[in-house]
């Protein structure tokens, strides 16, 4: 598919883009509240350190598995336009989720999993069994997440994004209710309690998404004219590079934490980076669906989509600048998050070096959206590799030259990595534009020469 497809060009007003985008950004921001509900519940356990740690370690593996499911949303919203493409997408979803479940069962119930957690993640003997038990619940969260993403892709492509916010709010309400029951009965004694709360919330959100998604699917045309998706292999050709890119991206956070562990004050460095990145993720969640704006509106009105992205992309950077250079940020970190003294100072410094990251993030998502509508998702693997190489190189240089730099080392390295990723994406997109211009020039000159010969 090309972004120069035969879709009817039409103007899209700013209000339409805003009404489409606000529910997406709002639902992405609400995701953070899910984890607040779980962590605040587990914090009331008799031994909260062990309970939270076992849940958090299991969540690190869950995060890898869920990435394989989450990208079904982008795949579906880009490729599903009729009954045929939906059925193909549904089959791919079944294959992907079956593979994830099989791999998860192997990890959860075989010595492979015990080796993975104890050797690769360094889990102690005391923590090993609680971590595995928590993961045995979380692996089913991935399945419901995949089902949710399939139908959310249909919902997004049909511009009914309010249902994402509705689903998220129902999920949060149900999770809060379950957490209240757990606390009222004093059942918080294990990390898997948090996993069960998460599972209940995800199952409810998947139910809301599937109920609305199925209604939309019934209204899709049997076969949309000129829609090029008619084989399952086409969906896998789109999905597989996204999967590879996502798995490459997973390596960045643990690498940063590992290198920060070499710094002079490792605990302060890792903690300040963790505090700062949590704030940055909350701010960036506002723009994490820019690619959906591109997928659904870029072909109709490129200029308006570009203007909208310029405006929205500045919001996280402006907010982060205010937080990191004014007393507002100091007050928030001290009174809301609860950091103080040296950790507070280091967290503020780390936030300042994330400004570059927040400037690049929306435009990386914008470029990825263009690659999706062009079915050039393979490029995203190259850009992610560039990100990882640049991040690791920056980490090693900074930890050698500024060993007492603290969390800002991770922030600056990750910012450099995202800047490199953006440069690579712009290069590939610009090359396509040059190739198109050369092709048009050749066609025009061939036609001109033919007319001269004929005349």
Phi, psi and omega in degrees: 000147178239153177286355175259039183288176184275014178299145182296125178281133179207153180284144177239122182281161184298325181298319179298315179297320181294315180293330176287320191276322185304313178298326179293311180296322180293316180294324177295321178292325181292338180304323182298330181293329177305314183286330175295317179300313182293311183294323179291330176288313181293334180294344180266010178287157178302324178234075189299327182299313181291318182296312181293320181297316181296320178293316183295319180294317177298325179294331180296321176285321176304320181300323178293312181296320184291332177302323179296329181274321185297324182289354171296332180296310179297319180298314182293313183294336180274321192255336185273116179226352180209180183296322181296310182293329177294315180298320177297317180295321178297319178296317178299319178300317179298315180298314182296313182292327176295317178296317179297316181296318179298313180296321180295320179296320178298315181293320186283333188234019178225165178300339179300316180296317179298321178292320180300310183289319185282321185270305184287318182263355175069031181285134181288164180300323180295325185269345190300307184295315176301324179293315179297319179295324176294319180292329179298337174271316184298332182297333177281337174298322179301320181295313179294327177296320178295317178298316178302314184292326176302308183284332175294327175299317177296316181298315182295314182294341176258016170063028178252054188292345179301334182290338175291319178293318179300313179299318180293321180292321176296319178300313181296319179297317182291320178296320178296320179296314179297318179298321179297317178298315181299315181291321181297328181261004178057048181262004184277092180222008185202151179298331182290347175296316176297323179295321178293322177297317179296317180299316180298316180296316181293323179296319179293317179296320177298322179296313179299314181296319182289324179297314179288320181298320180295324177298317180294319181301320180297336181269354179290147178292149178305315178212114179282133182297133177069007175284122192278359184269111180217004178227145180296327181298330179295322179291318179294326178295331177279317187287317188302313177297325176298319179297313180299315180299319181294319180291327176294318182297332181298333185286344186291307182303312179295329178294317179297314180297322179296314181291321177298334176294345178271352184288169185300313177245081188300316184298315180294319181297311182293317182293316180295323177294318180297317179296313183294317183292330177294321177293316181296318178299321178297316180291318181290339180300335178300324185252011186287353179247020177304323181300330179288327173299316180295312182302319188266342186229348187298321180291332183279319184205086183299318185297314182293321178297319179296314179298317180298316181296320179301315182292310184293323185296337182279340185301309180300320182293319179296313180297319180293321177298317178299315182293322187270346182239006178230164178298344180300315180295317179298316179297317182296314180294325183283319188261331181266310182276328175093023177267156181206175175055227185294324179296323177296313180297317180293324179294318177297315179299318180296320178302321182298324181279354176272355181300319178299319180300314181291334176288323183279325189308308182297326183282332171297316179295323178298311180297321178297324177298319178296318178297325179294316181287342175268357185057040178247043185294344177299328180300328183295332176294318179295317181294323178292321177298318177299320177299311182297314181298314181295319180296313181295317179299316179295320178300312183294320179294315183291319181291334177281318183275328181230070185296339178257022185290337180078206186294339182295338177300313179295320181295314181293319180297316180293325177296317178297319178299315179292325176296318177297318178300318179295319179298317179296316179298315180296324178298311180295320179293323179291324178297321178297319179297319179294318179297321179295320180293318178296317179300316179295320179298317180296315179299316181296320181287326176296315178297319180296317179295321179297317180295323180294318179295317182294322181286000000 
